[in-house]
Amino acid sequence: MHFVYLCRINRLNMRFKLKHLILILVATPLFSQVQEEVNPPSNIKTVIFKGKTEDQFPIVKLGESLYLEFDDVLANEQDYYYKIVHCDYDWTPSALLKSQYLTGFYNQRIIDYGNSYTTLQPYSNYRLRTPNENVRLRVSGNYLLEIYNQRGDLQFSRRFVVYQDLVQV
């Protein structure tokens, strides 16, 4: 009799553990979203994103400039905004507060833009250089630069790395 009772308890205990294991496996990806680069929509062309060199993937020293330039072929002088997100080594958003990795404002409008003249295809050219008077990075690490339209929809994003010289060789 005790044996049947113990088997029933073990079976219930195993079901309970199995349910918890499934819950953990399903819930873990919800909390660790890898920050992938988002490609721009069809109206945004010629995205140039570079650091001090002409490398494909910008790796810059803390305090050095990053440069982003893109064209919007709708040519309606739409407002675009940028956000900078700090990421961990595996490109998941870090636990740092914005005030721990940024100095300045978080959601800024790109104010350097101009329209094309005497071209067959009208377009608006947008330029962003960071750090600037509105935002500066405080710590080294992996970052994601996100570009949003005026409705808050993510248009595209680009990854970059900031390093800090701690040892002289």
C-alpha positions in Angstrom: 0.0 0.0 0.0 2.8 2.4 0.9 4.5 1.5 -2.4 1.5 2.5 -4.5 1.2 5.8 -2.5 4.9 6.6 -3.0 4.6 5.9 -6.7 1.7 8.2 -7.0 3.6 11.0 -5.2 6.6 10.5 -7.4 4.5 10.7 -10.5 2.8 13.9 -9.3 6.2 15.3 -8.4 7.6 14.5 -11.8 4.7 16.1 -13.5 5.2 19.2 -11.4 8.9 19.3 -12.3 8.2 18.7 -16.0 5.7 21.6 -16.0 8.3 23.9 -14.4 11.0 22.8 -16.9 8.7 23.5 -19.9 7.8 26.9 -18.4 11.5 27.8 -18.0 12.3 26.7 -21.5 9.5 28.7 -23.0 9.9 31.8 -20.8 13.7 32.2 -21.2 13.7 33.5 -24.8 11.1 36.1 -23.8 13.6 37.7 -21.4 16.8 37.5 -23.5 16.0 39.0 -26.9 19.1 39.3 -29.1 19.3 42.7 -30.7 19.5 42.0 -34.4 20.1 44.7 -37.0 16.9 45.7 -38.7 17.1 46.5 -42.4 15.6 49.8 -43.6 12.3 50.0 -45.5 12.3 50.5 -49.2 12.1 54.3 -49.0 15.4 54.6 -47.2 18.5 54.1 -49.4 22.3 54.3 -49.1 22.7 53.9 -45.4 26.3 54.8 -44.5 27.4 54.0 -40.9 31.1 54.3 -40.1 33.6 55.2 -37.4 37.0 56.7 -37.8 37.8 54.2 -40.5 35.9 53.0 -43.5 35.2 49.6 -42.0 31.9 47.8 -42.5 31.4 47.3 -38.8 32.2 50.4 -36.7 34.6 49.8 -33.7 35.5 53.1 -32.1 37.3 54.3 -29.1 35.2 55.9 -26.3 34.8 59.5 -27.2 35.5 59.1 -31.0 32.9 60.0 -33.5 30.4 57.7 -35.3 28.8 58.9 -38.5 25.4 57.8 -39.9 24.0 59.1 -43.2 21.0 57.9 -45.2 18.6 59.1 -47.9 14.8 59.0 -47.8 13.4 58.9 -51.3 10.0 60.1 -50.1 11.6 63.6 -49.8 9.0 64.9 -47.4 11.4 66.0 -44.7 10.1 63.5 -42.3 11.3 63.6 -38.7 13.6 60.8 -37.7 14.7 60.0 -34.2 17.6 58.0 -32.8 18.1 55.9 -29.7 21.3 54.2 -28.5 20.9 50.9 -26.6 23.7 49.3 -24.6 24.0 45.5 -25.0 25.8 42.7 -23.3 28.5 40.6 -24.9 25.8 38.4 -26.6 23.9 41.5 -28.0 21.0 41.2 -25.5 20.0 44.5 -23.9 22.1 45.1 -20.8 20.7 45.8 -17.3 22.4 49.2 -17.2 20.2 52.2 -16.8 20.3 54.8 -19.6 21.9 57.2 -17.2 24.7 54.7 -16.5 25.8 54.5 -20.2 24.5 57.8 -21.7 25.1 61.4 -20.8 22.4 63.6 -22.3 19.0 62.8 -23.8 17.8 59.4 -24.9 15.3 60.0 -27.8 16.7 62.7 -30.1 15.5 64.0 -33.4 18.0 64.0 -36.3 18.3 67.7 -37.1 21.0 67.7 -39.8 19.2 67.0 -43.1 18.7 68.6 -46.5 16.8 68.0 -49.7 18.2 67.2 -53.1 18.3 69.8 -55.9 18.2 69.2 -59.6 18.1 65.4 -59.4 15.8 63.0 -61.2 14.8 61.3 -58.0 14.0 63.7 -55.1 15.3 62.7 -51.7 16.1 64.0 -48.3 19.6 63.3 -46.9 19.9 62.8 -43.1 23.2 63.0 -41.3 24.0 62.1 -37.6 27.3 62.4 -35.8 27.7 61.1 -32.3 28.8 62.0 -29.7 27.2 65.4 -30.1 25.9 68.2 -27.9 22.8 66.1 -27.0 24.3 62.7 -26.2 27.6 61.1 -25.2 28.5 57.6 -24.3 29.9 57.0 -20.9 31.1 53.3 -21.0 32.6 50.9 -23.5 30.6 47.9 -24.8 28.3 46.7 -27.5 25.7 49.2 -28.7 22.8 49.4 -31.1 21.8 52.6 -32.9 18.1 52.6 -33.6 16.3 55.0 -36.0 12.6 55.7 -35.6 10.1 57.7 -37.6 7.8 60.3 -36.1 5.2 57.7 -35.2 7.7 55.7 -33.2 8.1 52.9 -35.7 11.6 51.3 -35.9 12.9 52.1 -39.4 16.3 50.4 -39.1 19.2 49.7 -36.7 22.9 49.3 -36.7 25.3 47.6 -34.3 28.6 49.1 -33.2 31.3 48.5 -30.5 32.9 51.1 -28.3 36.2 50.3 -26.5 38.3 52.0 -23.9 42.1 51.9 -23.6 42.8 50.7 -20.1 46.4 49.5 -20.6 49.2 51.1 -22.5 51.3 48.7 -24.6 
